């Protein structure tokens, strides 16, 4: 998975950065405080999460939730 970001609304874009890990499904949402949260599912149904530590800032490491997601 790859991403780009803006330091502030309407600002320039960062260069492309690759996130580690291999996820088959990914969803993103912006919190009320401006941080982006990512959720993803790996090939075995494991659900993963990472988020920005501050709006437009660095990212936390991936953290796996317990259990698996099965349709």
PDB file of N, H, CA, C and O in Angstrom:
ATOM      1  N   UNK A   1       0.845  -1.168   0.000  1.00  0.00           N
ATOM      2  CA  UNK A   1       0.000   0.000   0.000  1.00  0.00           C
ATOM      3  C   UNK A   1       0.895   1.238   0.000  1.00  0.00           C
ATOM      4  O   UNK A   1       1.914   1.274   0.691  1.00  0.00           O
ATOM      5  N   UNK A   2       0.522   2.223  -0.756  1.00  0.00           N
ATOM      6  H   UNK A   2      -0.305   2.194  -1.317  1.00  0.00           H
ATOM      7  CA  UNK A   2       1.257   3.480  -0.892  1.00  0.00           C
ATOM      8  C   UNK A   2       0.375   4.636  -0.455  1.00  0.00           C
ATOM      9  O   UNK A   2      -0.851   4.549  -0.523  1.00  0.00           O
ATOM     10  N   UNK A   3       1.001   5.723  -0.005  1.00  0.00           N
ATOM     11  H   UNK A   3       1.997   5.794   0.050  1.00  0.00           H
ATOM     12  CA  UNK A   3       0.207   6.895   0.361  1.00  0.00           C
ATOM     13  C   UNK A   3       1.000   8.177   0.134  1.00  0.00           C
ATOM     14  O   UNK A   3       2.229   8.167   0.060  1.00  0.00           O
ATOM     15  N   UNK A   4       0.270   9.270   0.025  1.00  0.00           N
ATOM     16  H   UNK A   4      -0.728   9.278   0.085  1.00  0.00           H
ATOM     17  CA  UNK A   4       0.806  10.630  -0.007  1.00  0.00           C
ATOM     18  C   UNK A   4      -0.004  11.437   0.990  1.00  0.00           C
ATOM     19  O   UNK A   4      -1.113  11.045   1.352  1.00  0.00           O
ATOM     20  N   UNK A   5       0.536  12.558   1.436  1.00  0.00           N
ATOM     21  H   UNK A   5       1.436  12.877   1.142  1.00  0.00           H
ATOM     22  CA  UNK A   5      -0.201  13.369   2.393  1.00  0.00           C
ATOM     23  C   UNK A   5       0.067  14.855   2.165  1.00  0.00           C
ATOM     24  O   UNK A   5       1.036  15.242   1.513  1.00  0.00           O
ATOM     25  N   UNK A   6      -0.818  15.664   2.720  1.00  0.00           N
ATOM     26  H   UNK A   6      -1.605  15.349   3.250  1.00  0.00           H
ATOM     27  CA  UNK A   6      -0.658  17.109   2.718  1.00  0.00           C
ATOM     28  C   UNK A   6      -0.337  17.548   4.144  1.00  0.00           C
ATOM     29  O   UNK A   6      -0.924  17.031   5.094  1.00  0.00           O
ATOM     30  N   UNK A   7       0.579  18.488   4.301  1.00  0.00           N
ATOM     31  H   UNK A   7       1.056  18.909   3.529  1.00  0.00           H
ATOM     32  CA  UNK A   7       0.915  18.998   5.625  1.00  0.00           C
ATOM     33  C   UNK A   7      -0.210  19.865   6.183  1.00  0.00           C
ATOM     34  O   UNK A   7      -0.382  19.961   7.398  1.00  0.00           O
ATOM     35  N   UNK A   8      -0.983  20.501   5.284  1.00  0.00           N
ATOM     36  H   UNK A   8      -0.843  20.423   4.297  1.00  0.00           H
ATOM     37  CA  UNK A   8      -2.126  21.312   5.690  1.00  0.00           C
ATOM     38  C   UNK A   8      -3.101  21.374   4.515  1.00  0.00           C
ATOM     39  O   UNK A   8      -2.687  21.199   3.369  1.00  0.00           O
ATOM     40  N   UNK A   9      -4.388  21.619   4.775  1.00  0.00           N
ATOM     41  H   UNK A   9      -4.725  21.761   5.706  1.00  0.00           H
ATOM     42  CA  UNK A   9      -5.380  21.655   3.698  1.00  0.00           C
ATOM     43  C   UNK A   9      -4.983  22.637   2.595  1.00  0.00           C
ATOM     44  O   UNK A   9      -4.634  23.784   2.873  1.00  0.00           O
ATOM     45  N   UNK A  10      -5.038  22.185   1.366  1.00  0.00           N
ATOM     46  H   UNK A  10      -5.322  21.253   1.141  1.00  0.00           H
ATOM     47  CA  UNK A  10      -4.702  23.009   0.219  1.00  0.00           C
ATOM     48  C   UNK A  10      -3.206  23.128  -0.040  1.00  0.00           C
ATOM     49  O   UNK A  10      -2.793  23.775  -1.002  1.00  0.00           O
ATOM     50  N   UNK A  11      -2.396  22.512   0.805  1.00  0.00           N
ATOM     51  H   UNK A  11      -2.731  21.986   1.587  1.00  0.00           H
ATOM     52  CA  UNK A  11      -0.941  22.575   0.656  1.00  0.00           C
ATOM     53  C   UNK A  11      -0.420  21.586  -0.374  1.00  0.00           C
ATOM     54  O   UNK A  11      -1.190  20.836  -0.974  1.00  0.00           O
ATOM     55  N   UNK A  12       0.869  21.590  -0.570  1.00  0.00           N
ATOM     56  H   UNK A  12       1.494  22.200  -0.083  1.00  0.00           H
ATOM     57  CA  UNK A  12       1.501  20.656  -1.496  1.00  0.00           C
ATOM     58  C   UNK A  12       1.477  19.232  -0.958  1.00  0.00           C
ATOM     59  O   UNK A  12       1.245  19.001   0.228  1.00  0.00           O
ATOM     60  N   UNK A  13       1.721  18.288  -1.854  1.00  0.00           N
ATOM     61  H   UNK A  13       1.910  18.476  -2.818  1.00  0.00           H
ATOM     62  CA  UNK A  13       1.696  16.873  -1.503  1.00  0.00           C
ATOM     63  C   UNK A  13       3.106  16.367  -1.239  1.00  0.00           C
ATOM     64  O   UNK A  13       4.070  16.811  -1.862  1.00  0.00           O
ATOM     65  N   UNK A  14       3.208  15.427  -0.299  1.00  0.00           N
ATOM     66  H   UNK A  14       2.425  15.067   0.208  1.00  0.00           H
ATOM     67  CA  UNK A  14       4.480  14.761  -0.019  1.00  0.00           C
ATOM     68  C   UNK A  14       4.811  13.815  -1.171  1.00  0.00           C
ATOM     69  O   UNK A  14       3.980  13.586  -2.051  1.00  0.00           O
ATOM     70  N   UNK A  15       6.004  13.276  -1.163  1.00  0.00           N
ATOM     71  H   UNK A  15       6.679  13.462  -0.448  1.00  0.00           H
ATOM     72  CA  UNK A  15       6.330  12.231  -2.140  1.00  0.00           C
ATOM     73  C   UNK A  15       5.650  10.933  -1.699  1.00  0.00           C
ATOM     74  O   UNK A  15       5.223  10.803  -0.552  1.00  0.00           O
ATOM     75  N   UNK A  16       5.556   9.981  -2.621  1.00  0.00           N
ATOM     76  H   UNK A  16       5.904  10.087  -3.553  1.00  0.00           H
ATOM     77  CA  UNK A  16       4.921   8.700  -2.316  1.00  0.00           C
ATOM     78  C   UNK A  16       5.739   7.954  -1.277  1.00  0.00           C
ATOM     79  O   UNK A  16       6.969   7.943  -1.327  1.00  0.00           O
ATOM     80  N   UNK A  17       5.036   7.322  -0.324  1.00  0.00           N
ATOM     81  H   UNK A  17       4.037   7.331  -0.283  1.00  0.00           H
ATOM     82  CA  UNK A  17       5.664   6.512   0.716  1.00  0.00           C
ATOM     83  C   UNK A  17       4.954   5.162   0.764  1.00  0.00           C
ATOM     84  O   UNK A  17       3.726   5.092   0.706  1.00  0.00           O
ATOM     85  N   UNK A  18       5.728   4.106   0.870  1.00  0.00           N
ATOM     86  H   UNK A  18       6.725   4.163   0.918  1.00  0.00           H
ATOM     87  CA  UNK A  18       5.141   2.768   0.934  1.00  0.00           C
ATOM     88  C   UNK A  18       4.999   2.336   2.388  1.00  0.00           C
ATOM     89  O   UNK A  18       5.939   2.437   3.176  1.00  0.00           O
ATOM     90  N   UNK A  19       3.796   1.847   2.729  1.00  0.00           N
ATOM     91  H   UNK A  19       3.033   1.764   2.088  1.00  0.00           H
ATOM     92  CA  UNK A  19       3.581   1.248   4.040  1.00  0.00           C
ATOM     93  C   UNK A  19       3.988  -0.211   3.958  1.00  0.00           C
ATOM     94  O   UNK A  19       3.798  -0.858   2.928  1.00  0.00           O
ATOM     95  N   UNK A  20       4.543  -0.724   5.032  1.00  0.00           N
ATOM     96  H   UNK A  20       4.697  -0.199   5.869  1.00  0.00           H
ATOM     97  CA  UNK A  20       4.881  -2.144   5.090  1.00  0.00           C
ATOM     98  C   UNK A  20       3.609  -2.971   5.251  1.00  0.00           C
ATOM     99  O   UNK A  20       2.563  -2.439   5.622  1.00  0.00           O
ATOM    100  N   UNK A  21       3.697  -4.250   4.975  1.00  0.00           N
ATOM    101  H   UNK A  21       4.547  -4.681   4.673  1.00  0.00           H
ATOM    102  CA  UNK A  21       2.554  -5.141   5.122  1.00  0.00           C
ATOM    103  C   UNK A  21       1.830  -5.355   3.809  1.00  0.00           C
ATOM    104  O   UNK A  21       1.961  -4.571   2.869  1.00  0.00           O
ATOM    105  N   UNK A  22       1.062  -6.436   3.766  1.00  0.00           N
ATOM    106  H   UNK A  22       0.956  -7.072   4.529  1.00  0.00           H
ATOM    107  CA  UNK A  22       0.275  -6.780   2.573  1.00  0.00           C
ATOM    108  C   UNK A  22      -1.165  -7.001   3.005  1.00  0.00           C
ATOM    109  O   UNK A  22      -1.476  -7.982   3.681  1.00  0.00           O
ATOM    110  N   UNK A  23      -2.032  -6.094   2.616  1.00  0.00           N
ATOM    111  H   UNK A  23      -1.779  -5.297   2.067  1.00  0.00           H
ATOM    112  CA  UNK A  23      -3.437  -6.164   2.994  1.00  0.00           C
ATOM    113  C   UNK A  23      -4.295  -6.261   1.753  1.00  0.00           C
ATOM    114  O   UNK A  23      -4.021  -5.606   0.747  1.00  0.00           O
ATOM    115  N   UNK A  24      -5.347  -7.086   1.823  1.00  0.00           N
ATOM    116  H   UNK A  24      -5.570  -7.618   2.640  1.00  0.00           H
ATOM    117  CA  UNK A  24      -6.203  -7.271   0.660  1.00  0.00           C
ATOM    118  C   UNK A  24      -7.335  -6.241   0.616  1.00  0.00           C
ATOM    119  O   UNK A  24      -7.872  -5.960  -0.456  1.00  0.00           O
ATOM    120  N   UNK A  25      -7.698  -5.686   1.755  1.00  0.00           N
ATOM    121  H   UNK A  25      -7.263  -5.914   2.626  1.00  0.00           H
ATOM    122  CA  UNK A  25      -8.753  -4.674   1.816  1.00  0.00           C
ATOM    123  C   UNK A  25      -8.293  -3.580   2.766  1.00  0.00           C
ATOM    124  O   UNK A  25      -7.710  -3.867   3.812  1.00  0.00           O
ATOM    125  N   UNK A  26      -8.551  -2.335   2.411  1.00  0.00           N
ATOM    126  H   UNK A  26      -9.025  -2.101   1.561  1.00  0.00           H
ATOM    127  CA  UNK A  26      -8.130  -1.209   3.246  1.00  0.00           C
ATOM    128  C   UNK A  26      -9.243  -0.172   3.296  1.00  0.00           C
ATOM    129  O   UNK A  26      -9.903   0.088   2.290  1.00  0.00           O
ATOM    130  N   UNK A  27      -9.451   0.420   4.469  1.00  0.00           N
ATOM    131  H   UNK A  27      -8.915   0.209   5.287  1.00  0.00           H
ATOM    132  CA  UNK A  27     -10.398   1.522   4.632  1.00  0.00           C
ATOM    133  C   UNK A  27      -9.699   2.622   5.420  1.00  0.00           C
ATOM    134  O   UNK A  27      -8.891   2.334   6.302  1.00  0.00           O
ATOM    135  N   UNK A  28     -10.003   3.874   5.109  1.00  0.00           N
ATOM    136  H   UNK A  28     -10.660   4.107   4.392  1.00  0.00           H
ATOM    137  CA  UNK A  28      -9.414   5.018   5.799  1.00  0.00           C
ATOM    138  C   UNK A  28     -10.524   5.949   6.255  1.00  0.00           C
ATOM    139  O   UNK A  28     -11.562   6.073   5.605  1.00  0.00           O
ATOM    140  N   UNK A  29     -10.284   6.598   7.385  1.00  0.00           N
ATOM    141  H   UNK A  29      -9.440   6.497   7.913  1.00  0.00           H
ATOM    142  CA  UNK A  29     -11.238   7.564   7.920  1.00  0.00           C
ATOM    143  C   UNK A  29     -10.470   8.656   8.653  1.00  0.00           C
ATOM    144  O   UNK A  29      -9.467   8.377   9.311  1.00  0.00           O
ATOM    145  N   UNK A  30     -10.930   9.884   8.545  1.00  0.00           N
ATOM    146  H   UNK A  30     -11.744  10.111   8.011  1.00  0.00           H
ATOM    147  CA  UNK A  30     -10.329  10.994   9.278  1.00  0.00           C
ATOM    148  C   UNK A  30     -11.117  11.231  10.556  1.00  0.00           C
ATOM    149  O   UNK A  30     -12.340  11.368  10.522  1.00  0.00           O
ATOM    150  N   UNK A  31     -10.412  11.278  11.691  1.00  0.00           N
ATOM    151  H   UNK A  31      -9.418  11.167  11.719  1.00  0.00           H
ATOM    152  CA  UNK A  31     -11.042  11.561  12.979  1.00  0.00           C
ATOM    153  C   UNK A  31     -11.401  13.031  13.079  1.00  0.00           C
ATOM    154  O   UNK A  31     -10.966  13.840  12.258  1.00  0.00           O
ATOM    155  N   UNK A  32     -12.200  13.381  14.090  1.00  0.00           N
ATOM    156  H   UNK A  32     -12.553  12.725  14.757  1.00  0.00           H
ATOM    157  CA  UNK A  32     -12.580  14.772  14.329  1.00  0.00           C
ATOM    158  C   UNK A  32     -11.356  15.648  14.596  1.00  0.00           C
ATOM    159  O   UNK A  32     -11.385  16.846  14.318  1.00  0.00           O
ATOM    160  N   UNK A  33     -10.273  15.059  15.137  1.00  0.00           N
ATOM    161  H   UNK A  33     -10.250  14.085  15.364  1.00  0.00           H
ATOM    162  CA  UNK A  33      -9.065  15.841  15.417  1.00  0.00           C
ATOM    163  C   UNK A  33      -8.126  15.940  14.218  1.00  0.00           C
ATOM    164  O   UNK A  33      -7.055  16.538  14.322  1.00  0.00           O
ATOM    165  N   UNK A  34      -8.520  15.354  13.067  1.00  0.00           N
ATOM    166  H   UNK A  34      -9.390  14.869  12.983  1.00  0.00           H
ATOM    167  CA  UNK A  34      -7.740  15.472  11.840  1.00  0.00           C
ATOM    168  C   UNK A  34      -6.774  14.339  11.563  1.00  0.00           C
ATOM    169  O   UNK A  34      -6.156  14.311  10.499  1.00  0.00           O
ATOM    170  N   UNK A  35      -6.625  13.393  12.499  1.00  0.00           N
ATOM    171  H   UNK A  35      -7.128  13.416  13.363  1.00  0.00           H
ATOM    172  CA  UNK A  35      -5.739  12.246  12.252  1.00  0.00           C
ATOM    173  C   UNK A  35      -6.440  11.220  11.358  1.00  0.00           C
ATOM    174  O   UNK A  35      -7.649  11.019  11.464  1.00  0.00           O
ATOM    175  N   UNK A  36      -5.683  10.582  10.490  1.00  0.00           N
ATOM    176  H   UNK A  36      -4.700  10.745  10.404  1.00  0.00           H
ATOM    177  CA  UNK A  36      -6.226   9.541   9.621  1.00  0.00           C
ATOM    178  C   UNK A  36      -6.019   8.188  10.294  1.00  0.00           C
ATOM    179  O   UNK A  36      -4.940   7.904  10.816  1.00  0.00           O
ATOM    180  N   UNK A  37      -7.054   7.359  10.278  1.00  0.00           N
ATOM    181  H   UNK A  37      -7.930   7.589   9.854  1.00  0.00           H
ATOM    182  CA  UNK A  37      -7.007   5.991  10.796  1.00  0.00           C
ATOM    183  C   UNK A  37      -7.130   5.042   9.609  1.00  0.00           C
ATOM    184  O   UNK A  37      -7.985   5.240   8.746  1.00  0.00           O
ATOM    185  N   UNK A  38      -6.285   4.014   9.557  1.00  0.00           N
ATOM    186  H   UNK A  38      -5.590   3.853  10.259  1.00  0.00           H
ATOM    187  CA  UNK A  38      -6.346   2.995   8.515  1.00  0.00           C
ATOM    188  C   UNK A  38      -6.703   1.652   9.133  1.00  0.00           C
ATOM    189  O   UNK A  38      -6.209   1.297  10.203  1.00  0.00           O
ATOM    190  N   UNK A  39      -7.558   0.915   8.453  1.00  0.00           N
ATOM    191  H   UNK A  39      -7.959   1.203   7.583  1.00  0.00           H
ATOM    192  CA  UNK A  39      -7.931  -0.432   8.850  1.00  0.00           C
ATOM    193  C   UNK A  39      -7.764  -1.317   7.632  1.00  0.00           C
ATOM    194  O   UNK A  39      -8.112  -0.911   6.523  1.00  0.00           O
ATOM    195  N   UNK A  40      -7.238  -2.520   7.816  1.00  0.00           N
ATOM    196  H   UNK A  40      -6.955  -2.849   8.716  1.00  0.00           H
ATOM    197  CA  UNK A  40      -7.037  -3.417   6.692  1.00  0.00           C
ATOM    198  C   UNK A  40      -7.210  -4.861   7.099  1.00  0.00           C
ATOM    199  O   UNK A  40      -7.151  -5.198   8.281  1.00  0.00           O
ATOM    200  N   UNK A  41      -7.426  -5.720   6.106  1.00  0.00           N
ATOM    201  H   UNK A  41      -7.474  -5.447   5.145  1.00  0.00           H
ATOM    202  CA  UNK A  41      -7.587  -7.153   6.319  1.00  0.00           C
ATOM    203  C   UNK A  41      -6.511  -7.872   5.516  1.00  0.00           C
ATOM    204  O   UNK A  41      -6.313  -7.591   4.334  1.00  0.00           O
ATOM    205  N   UNK A  42      -5.812  -8.809   6.172  1.00  0.00           N
ATOM    206  H   UNK A  42      -5.972  -9.038   7.132  1.00  0.00           H
ATOM    207  CA  UNK A  42      -4.796  -9.583   5.452  1.00  0.00           C
ATOM    208  C   UNK A  42      -5.418 -10.835   4.839  1.00  0.00           C
ATOM    209  O   UNK A  42      -6.614 -11.076   5.005  1.00  0.00           O
ATOM    210  N   UNK A  43      -4.620 -11.628   4.136  1.00  0.00           N
ATOM    211  H   UNK A  43      -3.649 -11.432   4.002  1.00  0.00           H
ATOM    212  CA  UNK A  43      -5.110 -12.803   3.419  1.00  0.00           C
ATOM    213  C   UNK A  43      -5.723 -13.871   4.296  1.00  0.00           C
ATOM    214  O   UNK A  43      -6.514 -14.682   3.814  1.00  0.00           O
ATOM    215  N   UNK A  44      -5.373 -13.895   5.595  1.00  0.00           N
ATOM    216  H   UNK A  44      -4.730 -13.237   5.987  1.00  0.00           H
ATOM    217  CA  UNK A  44      -5.924 -14.913   6.493  1.00  0.00           C
ATOM    218  C   UNK A  44      -7.113 -14.388   7.306  1.00  0.00           C
ATOM    219  O   UNK A  44      -7.611 -15.086   8.189  1.00  0.00           O
ATOM    220  N   UNK A  45      -7.573 -13.156   7.013  1.00  0.00           N
ATOM    221  H   UNK A  45      -7.169 -12.589   6.295  1.00  0.00           H
ATOM    222  CA  UNK A  45      -8.717 -12.582   7.712  1.00  0.00           C
ATOM    223  C   UNK A  45      -8.343 -11.760   8.932  1.00  0.00           C
ATOM    224  O   UNK A  45      -9.226 -11.265   9.633  1.00  0.00           O
ATOM    225  N   UNK A  46      -7.038 -11.601   9.204  1.00  0.00           N
ATOM    226  H   UNK A  46      -6.321 -12.003   8.635  1.00  0.00           H
ATOM    227  CA  UNK A  46      -6.603 -10.777  10.326  1.00  0.00           C
ATOM    228  C   UNK A  46      -6.875  -9.309  10.050  1.00  0.00           C
ATOM    229  O   UNK A  46      -6.643  -8.826   8.941  1.00  0.00           O
ATOM    230  N   UNK A  47      -7.371  -8.592  11.068  1.00  0.00           N
ATOM    231  H   UNK A  47      -7.559  -8.984  11.968  1.00  0.00           H
ATOM    232  CA  UNK A  47      -7.704  -7.179  10.927  1.00  0.00           C
ATOM    233  C   UNK A  47      -6.593  -6.343  11.570  1.00  0.00           C
ATOM    234  O   UNK A  47      -6.196  -6.582  12.711  1.00  0.00           O
ATOM    235  N   UNK A  48      -6.102  -5.357  10.810  1.00  0.00           N
ATOM    236  H   UNK A  48      -6.424  -5.163   9.884  1.00  0.00           H
ATOM    237  CA  UNK A  48      -4.985  -4.524  11.229  1.00  0.00           C
ATOM    238  C   UNK A  48      -5.399  -3.061  11.275  1.00  0.00           C
ATOM    239  O   UNK A  48      -6.342  -2.645  10.603  1.00  0.00           O
ATOM    240  N   UNK A  49      -4.669  -2.282  12.089  1.00  0.00           N
ATOM    241  H   UNK A  49      -3.903  -2.620  12.635  1.00  0.00           H
ATOM    242  CA  UNK A  49      -4.972  -0.864  12.268  1.00  0.00           C
ATOM    243  C   UNK A  49      -3.670  -0.088  12.435  1.00  0.00           C
ATOM    244  O   UNK A  49      -2.715  -0.575  13.038  1.00  0.00           O
ATOM    245  N   UNK A  50      -3.648   1.115  11.897  1.00  0.00           N
ATOM    246  H   UNK A  50      -4.424   1.511  11.406  1.00  0.00           H
ATOM    247  CA  UNK A  50      -2.586   2.084  12.192  1.00  0.00           C
ATOM    248  C   UNK A  50      -3.182   3.463  12.037  1.00  0.00           C
ATOM    249  O   UNK A  50      -4.193   3.632  11.356  1.00  0.00           O
ATOM    250  N   UNK A  51      -2.556   4.467  12.671  1.00  0.00           N
ATOM    251  H   UNK A  51      -1.735   4.330  13.225  1.00  0.00           H
ATOM    252  CA  UNK A  51      -3.094   5.821  12.619  1.00  0.00           C
ATOM    253  C   UNK A  51      -1.966   6.838  12.676  1.00  0.00           C
ATOM    254  O   UNK A  51      -0.838   6.523  13.055  1.00  0.00           O
ATOM    255  N   UNK A  52      -2.292   8.054  12.295  1.00  0.00           N
ATOM    256  H   UNK A  52      -3.209   8.310  11.987  1.00  0.00           H
ATOM    257  CA  UNK A  52      -1.335   9.135  12.435  1.00  0.00           C
ATOM    258  C   UNK A  52      -1.223   9.495  13.910  1.00  0.00           C
ATOM    259  O   UNK A  52      -2.216   9.462  14.636  1.00  0.00           O
ATOM    260  N   UNK A  53      -0.020   9.838  14.353  1.00  0.00           N
ATOM    261  H   UNK A  53       0.787   9.865  13.763  1.00  0.00           H
ATOM    262  CA  UNK A  53       0.170  10.222  15.748  1.00  0.00           C
ATOM    263  C   UNK A  53      -0.272  11.663  15.991  1.00  0.00           C
ATOM    264  O   UNK A  53      -0.539  12.051  17.128  1.00  0.00           O
ATOM    265  N   UNK A  54      -0.348  12.454  14.921  1.00  0.00           N
ATOM    266  H   UNK A  54      -0.131  12.139  13.997  1.00  0.00           H
ATOM    267  CA  UNK A  54      -0.880  13.816  14.960  1.00  0.00           C
ATOM    268  C   UNK A  54      -1.362  14.136  13.547  1.00  0.00           C
ATOM    269  O   UNK A  54      -0.904  13.504  12.596  1.00  0.00           O
ATOM    270  N   UNK A  55      -2.265  15.091  13.380  1.00  0.00           N
ATOM    271  H   UNK A  55      -2.637  15.605  14.152  1.00  0.00           H
ATOM    272  CA  UNK A  55      -2.752  15.408  12.034  1.00  0.00           C
ATOM    273  C   UNK A  55      -1.590  15.747  11.083  1.00  0.00           C
ATOM    274  O   UNK A  55      -0.804  16.657  11.349  1.00  0.00           O
ATOM    275  N   UNK A  56      -1.499  15.014   9.991  1.00  0.00           N
ATOM    276  H   UNK A  56      -2.138  14.275   9.775  1.00  0.00           H
ATOM    277  CA  UNK A  56      -0.438  15.219   9.011  1.00  0.00           C
ATOM    278  C   UNK A  56       0.920  14.718   9.463  1.00  0.00           C
ATOM    279  O   UNK A  56       1.917  14.919   8.770  1.00  0.00           O
ATOM    280  N   UNK A  57       0.973  14.062  10.626  1.00  0.00           N
ATOM    281  H   UNK A  57       0.163  13.899  11.190  1.00  0.00           H
ATOM    282  CA  UNK A  57       2.238  13.641  11.213  1.00  0.00           C
ATOM    283  C   UNK A  57       2.628  12.208  10.891  1.00  0.00           C
ATOM    284  O   UNK A  57       2.128  11.601   9.943  1.00  0.00           O
ATOM    285  N   UNK A  58       3.525  11.693  11.699  1.00  0.00           N
ATOM    286  H   UNK A  58       3.930  12.186  12.468  1.00  0.00           H
ATOM    287  CA  UNK A  58       4.024  10.329  11.540  1.00  0.00           C
ATOM    288  C   UNK A  58       2.913   9.310  11.780  1.00  0.00           C
ATOM    289  O   UNK A  58       1.829   9.631  12.267  1.00  0.00           O
ATOM    290  N   UNK A  59       3.232   8.069  11.415  1.00  0.00           N
ATOM    291  H   UNK A  59       4.113   7.808  11.020  1.00  0.00           H
ATOM    292  CA  UNK A  59       2.274   6.970  11.554  1.00  0.00           C
ATOM    293  C   UNK A  59       2.706   6.017  12.650  1.00  0.00           C
ATOM    294  O   UNK A  59       3.898   5.784  12.851  1.00  0.00           O
ATOM    295  N   UNK A  60       1.733   5.468  13.356  1.00  0.00           N
ATOM    296  H   UNK A  60       0.765   5.657  13.193  1.00  0.00           H
ATOM    297  CA  UNK A  60       1.998   4.398  14.316  1.00  0.00           C
ATOM    298  C   UNK A  60       2.366   3.130  13.541  1.00  0.00           C
ATOM    299  O   UNK A  60       2.207   3.068  12.322  1.00  0.00           O
ATOM    300  N   UNK A  61       2.850   2.143  14.251  1.00  0.00           N
ATOM    301  H   UNK A  61       2.980   2.194  15.241  1.00  0.00           H
ATOM    302  CA  UNK A  61       3.080   0.829  13.642  1.00  0.00           C
ATOM    303  C   UNK A  61       1.733   0.137  13.443  1.00  0.00           C
ATOM    304  O   UNK A  61       0.740   0.486  14.081  1.00  0.00           O
ATOM    305  N   UNK A  62       1.716  -0.852  12.544  1.00  0.00           N
ATOM    306  H   UNK A  62       2.523  -1.136  12.025  1.00  0.00           H
ATOM    307  CA  UNK A  62       0.508  -1.663  12.384  1.00  0.00           C
ATOM    308  C   UNK A  62       0.271  -2.437  13.672  1.00  0.00           C
ATOM    309  O   UNK A  62       1.218  -2.925  14.289  1.00  0.00           O
ATOM    310  N   UNK A  63      -0.984  -2.551  14.078  1.00  0.00           N
ATOM    311  H   UNK A  63      -1.754  -2.155  13.577  1.00  0.00           H
ATOM    312  CA  UNK A  63      -1.384  -3.301  15.266  1.00  0.00           C
ATOM    313  C   UNK A  63      -2.488  -4.252  14.847  1.00  0.00           C
ATOM    314  O   UNK A  63      -3.466  -3.837  14.227  1.00  0.00           O
ATOM    315  N   UNK A  64      -2.337  -5.537  15.185  1.00  0.00           N
ATOM    316  H   UNK A  64      -1.542  -5.875  15.689  1.00  0.00           H
ATOM    317  CA  UNK A  64      -3.344  -6.534  14.780  1.00  0.00           C
ATOM    318  C   UNK A  64      -4.387  -6.681  15.875  1.00  0.00           C
ATOM    319  O   UNK A  64      -4.057  -6.853  17.048  1.00  0.00           O
ATOM    320  N   UNK A  65      -5.666  -6.609  15.470  1.00  0.00           N
ATOM    321  H   UNK A  65      -5.934  -6.469  14.517  1.00  0.00           H
ATOM    322  CA  UNK A  65      -6.752  -6.886  16.388  1.00  0.00           C
ATOM    323  C   UNK A  65      -6.853  -8.392  16.601  1.00  0.00           C
ATOM    324  O   UNK A  65      -6.441  -9.179  15.749  1.00  0.00           O
ATOM    325  N   UNK A  66      -7.407  -8.785  17.749  1.00  0.00           N
ATOM    326  H   UNK A  66      -7.742  -8.146  18.442  1.00  0.00           H
ATOM    327  CA  UNK A  66      -7.604 -10.216  17.970  1.00  0.00           C
ATOM    328  C   UNK A  66      -8.767 -10.717  17.121  1.00  0.00           C
ATOM    329  O   UNK A  66      -9.645  -9.937  16.755  1.00  0.00           O
ATOM    330  N   UNK A  67      -8.782 -11.989  16.811  1.00  0.00           N
ATOM    331  H   UNK A  67      -8.068 -12.624  17.109  1.00  0.00           H
ATOM    332  CA  UNK A  67      -9.831 -12.579  15.987  1.00  0.00           C
ATOM    333  C   UNK A  67      -9.592 -12.359  14.501  1.00  0.00           C
ATOM    334  O   UNK A  67      -8.591 -11.768  14.095  1.00  0.00           O
ATOM    335  N   UNK A  68     -10.533 -12.849  13.702  1.00  0.00           N
ATOM    336  H   UNK A  68     -11.346 -13.329  14.032  1.00  0.00           H
ATOM    337  CA  UNK A  68     -10.442 -12.715  12.249  1.00  0.00           C
ATOM    338  C   UNK A  68     -11.784 -12.241  11.695  1.00  0.00           C
ATOM    339  O   UNK A  68     -12.831 -12.404  12.322  1.00  0.00           O
ATOM    340  N   UNK A  69     -11.720 -11.655  10.516  1.00  0.00           N
ATOM    341  H   UNK A  69     -10.870 -11.523  10.007  1.00  0.00           H
ATOM    342  CA  UNK A  69     -12.922 -11.184   9.829  1.00  0.00           C
ATOM    343  C   UNK A  69     -13.291 -12.224   8.770  1.00  0.00           C
ATOM    344  O   UNK A  69     -12.497 -12.527   7.880  1.00  0.00           O
ATOM    345  N   UNK A  70     -14.483 -12.752   8.879  1.00  0.00           N
ATOM    346  H   UNK A  70     -15.128 -12.505   9.603  1.00  0.00           H
ATOM    347  CA  UNK A  70     -14.968 -13.736   7.903  1.00  0.00           C
ATOM    348  C   UNK A  70     -16.314 -13.266   7.369  1.00  0.00           C
ATOM    349  O   UNK A  70     -17.211 -12.930   8.143  1.00  0.00           O
ATOM    350  N   UNK A  71     -16.455 -13.244   6.050  1.00  0.00           N
ATOM    351  H   UNK A  71     -15.727 -13.517   5.422  1.00  0.00           H
ATOM    352  CA  UNK A  71     -17.742 -12.826   5.476  1.00  0.00           C
ATOM    353  C   UNK A  71     -18.855 -13.809   5.738  1.00  0.00           C
ATOM    354  O   UNK A  71     -19.989 -13.585   5.314  1.00  0.00           O
TER     355      UNK A  71
END
